[in-house]
Amino acid sequence: MPRGSKPHILQYLVPIPCPCDPEKSLAIQGEIVRILDSFTELTAELTAELTAELAARKKQYNHYRDRLLSFEGGDVEWKPLDEIGEFIRGKRFTKADYVDEGIGAIHYGEIYTHYGVFAHKTLSKVRSDMATSLRYAEPNDVVIAGVSETIEDVGKAVAWLGEEKVAIHDDSYAFRHNMNPKFIAYAMQTDAFHDQKAKYVSSGKIKRLLIDGVKNVRLPVPYPDDPAKSLEEQTRIVAILDKFDTLTTSISEGLPREIELREKQYAYYRDQLLSFPKPDSVVA
């Protein structure tokens, strides 16, 4: 229904079935309302069931991920990040620097709003003439968000697997290391990591990683005395988690589409039920 002034709104035509027979009209209205109420209830139930299913699958995935990366009883050493690699802070760029073609760039906000565990392409690009003033993440670096509005999002990581280096914002860090980058990104999703990280986040409205403290956060390194075997084990675990991640992503994308489809179906039948023949003057 279009917007308008009150006099115009009062002129809008509303369908009234069998206007010459009030009793029959009310009966028809009641039946239409009953059908629409049923559709509404079914749509709400389906939405609730699908939402619950999605939440259950995510919880299940998180449980298995954390179990895999806990290495209970395994040959593992929990090493501080400062021993595993080094943090490289990015350099500032703004939205005014964004272009359609230029240098691939990762903004800290995109890490928790756009990217998943890993990325081969960037969402954004910045001007090529800025090349010497930027700081970069190299392929296989893990890019970490240094700022967010929530403790959950600050410190979120994405493994950069592209073929070329990418510019990173100064509110993010490139973590350079010799491990499997996806293994590190997955490990930085676990409850064990978040519990440690939370100790090194500023308490203001805007949450910032206190990087000197975060360097002390520990991640599991399997077979620490055998680098080749360690990388082999990391790769094995990543392959398992990739399958879980693909399945969870498929469900996450599929369920909202199913909900949208059901809502469109409801809207279609609602409009069909309320589509009564219009007066000739309106049709004309």
C-alpha positions as CSV (number, residue, x, y, z in Angstrom):
1,M,0.0,0.0,0.0
2,P,1.5,3.4,-1.0
3,R,2.0,6.1,1.5
4,G,-0.1,9.3,1.4
5,S,-2.0,11.9,3.3
6,K,-4.9,10.8,5.6
7,P,-7.6,11.9,3.1
8,H,-5.9,9.9,0.4
9,I,-5.5,6.9,2.7
10,L,-9.2,7.0,3.5
11,Q,-9.9,6.7,-0.2
12,Y,-8.0,3.4,-0.5
13,L,-10.3,0.5,-1.6
14,V,-10.5,-2.6,0.6
15,P,-12.1,-5.8,-0.7
16,I,-15.3,-6.8,1.0
17,P,-16.7,-10.1,-0.2
18,C,-20.5,-10.3,-0.8
19,P,-21.1,-6.7,0.4
20,C,-24.9,-7.1,-0.1
21,D,-25.0,-10.1,2.3
22,P,-23.3,-9.1,5.6
23,E,-23.7,-12.5,7.2
24,K,-22.2,-14.3,4.2
25,S,-19.5,-11.6,4.0
26,L,-18.4,-12.2,7.6
27,A,-18.4,-16.0,7.1
28,I,-16.1,-15.6,4.0
29,Q,-13.9,-13.2,5.9
30,G,-13.7,-15.6,8.8
31,E,-12.7,-18.5,6.6
32,I,-10.0,-16.5,4.9
33,V,-8.6,-15.4,8.2
34,R,-8.6,-19.0,9.4
35,I,-6.6,-20.1,6.4
36,L,-4.2,-17.2,6.7
37,D,-3.8,-17.9,10.4
38,S,-2.9,-21.5,9.6
39,F,-0.3,-20.4,7.1
40,T,1.1,-17.9,9.5
41,E,1.4,-20.5,12.2
42,L,3.0,-23.1,9.9
43,T,5.5,-20.5,8.6
44,A,6.4,-19.5,12.1
45,E,6.8,-23.1,13.2
46,L,9.0,-23.9,10.2
47,T,11.1,-20.8,10.7
48,A,11.6,-21.8,14.4
49,E,12.5,-25.4,13.5
50,L,15.0,-24.4,10.8
51,T,16.6,-21.8,13.0
52,A,16.9,-24.4,15.8
53,E,18.4,-26.9,13.3
54,L,21.0,-24.3,12.2
55,A,21.9,-23.5,15.8
56,A,22.2,-27.2,16.6
57,R,24.5,-27.9,13.7
58,K,26.7,-25.0,14.5
59,K,27.0,-26.1,18.1
60,Q,27.8,-29.6,17.0
61,Y,30.5,-28.3,14.6
62,N,32.0,-26.1,17.3
63,H,32.1,-29.1,19.7
64,Y,34.0,-31.3,17.3
65,R,36.3,-28.5,16.3
66,D,37.2,-27.8,19.9
67,R,37.7,-31.5,20.6
68,L,40.0,-32.0,17.7
69,L,42.1,-29.0,18.7
70,S,42.3,-29.9,22.3
71,F,44.7,-32.8,21.7
72,E,43.7,-34.6,24.9
73,G,46.4,-37.1,25.7
74,G,48.3,-36.4,22.4
75,D,51.8,-35.3,21.8
76,V,51.3,-31.5,21.8
77,E,52.8,-28.4,23.3
78,W,50.7,-25.3,23.9
79,K,53.0,-22.5,22.7
80,P,52.6,-18.7,23.1
81,L,51.9,-16.9,19.8
82,D,55.1,-15.0,20.3
83,E,57.1,-18.2,19.9
84,I,55.0,-19.4,17.0
85,G,55.4,-16.3,14.8
86,E,55.4,-12.5,14.7
87,F,52.7,-9.8,14.5
88,I,52.9,-7.2,11.8
89,R,50.5,-4.2,12.2
90,G,48.8,-2.8,9.1
91,K,48.8,0.8,7.8
92,R,45.7,3.0,7.6
93,F,43.5,3.3,4.5
94,T,40.0,4.7,4.3
95,K,36.9,4.0,2.2
96,A,37.9,7.0,0.1
97,D,40.9,4.9,-1.1
98,Y,38.7,2.1,-2.4
99,V,38.7,1.5,-6.2
100,D,37.4,-1.2,-8.5
101,E,40.8,-2.1,-9.7
102,G,43.9,-1.8,-7.6
103,I,45.7,-3.4,-4.7
104,G,43.9,-6.2,-2.8
105,A,43.1,-5.0,0.7
106,I,41.6,-6.4,3.9
107,H,39.8,-4.1,6.2
108,Y,39.5,-5.2,9.8
109,G,35.7,-5.0,9.8
110,E,35.5,-7.4,6.8
111,I,37.3,-10.1,8.8
112,Y,34.2,-10.7,11.0
113,T,31.5,-9.5,8.5
114,H,32.6,-11.1,5.2
115,Y,35.4,-13.6,5.5
116,G,35.3,-17.1,6.8
117,V,38.3,-19.2,8.0
118,F,40.3,-18.5,4.8
119,A,40.3,-16.4,1.7
120,H,41.8,-16.5,-1.8
121,K,40.4,-13.1,-3.0
122,T,39.8,-9.8,-1.2
123,L,36.5,-8.0,-1.1
124,S,38.1,-4.6,-1.4
125,K,40.9,-2.9,-3.4
126,V,42.7,0.3,-2.8
127,R,44.6,2.7,-5.1
128,S,47.8,1.4,-6.7
129,D,49.6,4.7,-6.0
130,M,49.4,4.0,-2.3
131,A,51.6,0.9,-2.7
132,T,54.7,2.2,-0.8
133,S,52.6,3.6,2.1
134,L,50.8,0.4,2.8
135,R,51.7,-2.7,4.9
136,Y,51.0,-6.2,3.7
137,A,50.0,-9.7,4.6
138,E,52.0,-12.3,2.6
139,P,50.4,-15.5,1.3
140,N,49.9,-17.9,4.3
141,D,49.8,-15.1,6.8
142,V,46.8,-15.1,9.2
143,V,45.1,-11.7,9.3
144,I,43.6,-10.8,12.7
145,A,41.0,-8.1,13.5
146,G,42.4,-5.8,16.1
147,V,39.2,-3.8,16.8
148,S,35.5,-4.6,17.1
149,E,32.5,-3.6,19.1
150,T,32.3,-7.1,20.7
151,I,34.8,-9.3,22.4
152,E,33.6,-12.2,20.2
153,D,34.6,-10.5,17.0
154,V,37.9,-8.8,18.0
155,G,40.7,-11.2,17.3
156,K,38.8,-13.1,14.6
157,A,41.2,-14.5,12.1
158,V,41.3,-15.3,8.4
159,A,44.1,-17.3,6.7
160,W,45.2,-15.4,3.6
161,L,45.7,-18.0,0.9
162,G,45.8,-15.8,-2.2
163,E,48.8,-15.8,-4.6
164,E,49.8,-12.2,-3.9
165,K,50.3,-10.1,-0.8
166,V,47.4,-7.9,0.4
167,A,47.3,-4.6,2.2
168,I,45.9,-4.7,5.7
169,H,44.3,-2.0,7.7
170,D,46.1,-0.5,10.7
171,D,43.5,-1.9,13.0
172,S,44.5,-5.4,12.0
173,Y,47.6,-7.6,12.2
174,A,49.3,-10.1,9.9
175,F,50.5,-13.1,11.9
176,R,53.5,-14.6,10.1
177,H,54.5,-18.2,11.0
178,N,55.7,-21.6,9.8
179,M,52.5,-23.6,10.5
180,N,49.5,-24.5,8.4
181,P,47.6,-21.1,8.2
182,K,44.2,-22.7,8.3
183,F,45.1,-24.7,11.3
184,I,45.9,-21.4,13.1
185,A,42.7,-19.8,11.9
186,Y,40.7,-22.7,13.1
187,A,42.5,-22.7,16.5
188,M,41.7,-19.1,16.8
189,Q,38.0,-19.9,16.7
190,T,38.0,-22.3,19.7
191,D,36.7,-21.6,23.1
192,A,40.2,-22.2,24.5
193,F,41.5,-19.3,22.3
194,H,38.6,-17.0,23.2
195,D,39.0,-17.6,26.9
196,Q,42.6,-16.6,26.8
197,K,42.1,-13.7,24.4
198,A,39.4,-12.1,26.5
199,K,42.0,-11.3,29.1
200,Y,43.8,-9.0,26.6
201,V,40.9,-7.0,25.3
202,S,40.3,-3.3,26.3
203,S,37.2,-2.8,28.3
204,G,35.8,0.3,26.5
205,K,32.9,0.5,24.1
206,I,35.3,-0.2,21.3
207,K,37.1,-3.4,22.0
208,R,40.8,-3.5,21.1
209,L,43.3,-6.3,21.2
210,L,46.1,-5.5,23.6
211,I,48.7,-7.1,21.4
212,D,51.5,-7.3,23.9
213,G,49.2,-9.4,26.0
214,V,47.8,-11.5,23.1
215,K,51.4,-12.6,22.3
216,N,51.1,-14.7,25.4
217,V,48.0,-16.6,24.2
218,R,48.9,-20.2,23.6
219,L,47.9,-22.4,20.6
220,P,48.4,-26.2,20.3
221,V,51.4,-27.4,18.3
222,P,51.2,-31.1,17.6
223,Y,54.5,-33.1,17.6
224,P,56.5,-29.9,18.5
225,D,59.9,-31.8,18.2
226,D,59.2,-33.1,14.6
227,P,58.3,-30.1,12.3
228,A,57.4,-32.4,9.3
229,K,55.2,-34.7,11.4
230,S,53.6,-31.6,13.0
231,L,52.7,-30.1,9.6
232,E,51.3,-33.4,8.5
233,E,49.1,-33.6,11.6
234,Q,47.9,-30.0,11.2
235,T,47.0,-30.7,7.5
236,R,45.1,-33.9,8.6
237,I,43.1,-31.9,11.1
238,V,42.4,-29.0,8.7
239,A,41.0,-31.5,6.1
240,I,38.5,-32.8,8.7
241,L,37.5,-29.3,9.8
242,D,37.2,-28.1,6.2
243,K,34.5,-30.8,5.6
244,F,32.7,-29.7,8.8
245,D,32.9,-26.1,7.7
246,T,31.6,-26.8,4.2
247,L,28.7,-28.7,5.6
248,T,27.9,-26.0,8.2
249,T,28.2,-23.3,5.5
250,S,25.8,-25.3,3.2
251,I,23.3,-25.6,6.0
252,S,23.7,-21.9,7.0
253,E,23.0,-20.8,3.4
254,G,20.3,-23.4,2.6
255,L,18.1,-22.9,5.7
256,P,17.6,-19.2,5.3
257,R,16.7,-19.8,1.6
258,E,14.2,-22.4,2.7
259,I,12.7,-19.9,5.2
260,E,12.5,-17.2,2.5
261,L,10.8,-19.6,0.1
262,R,8.2,-20.5,2.7
263,E,7.6,-16.8,3.4
264,K,7.1,-16.1,-0.3
265,Q,4.8,-19.0,-0.6
266,Y,2.7,-17.6,2.3
267,A,2.7,-14.1,0.7
268,Y,1.5,-15.6,-2.6
269,Y,-1.4,-17.5,-1.2
270,R,-2.4,-14.6,1.0
271,D,-2.5,-12.3,-2.0
272,Q,-4.4,-14.9,-4.0
273,L,-7.0,-15.3,-1.2
274,L,-7.5,-11.5,-1.0
275,S,-7.6,-11.0,-4.7
276,F,-11.3,-10.3,-5.3
277,P,-12.7,-9.0,-8.6
278,K,-12.3,-5.2,-8.7
279,P,-15.0,-2.8,-9.9
280,D,-14.9,-1.8,-13.5
281,S,-14.0,1.8,-12.5
282,V,-10.9,0.6,-10.6
283,V,-9.8,-1.8,-13.4
284,A,-10.1,1.0,-16.0
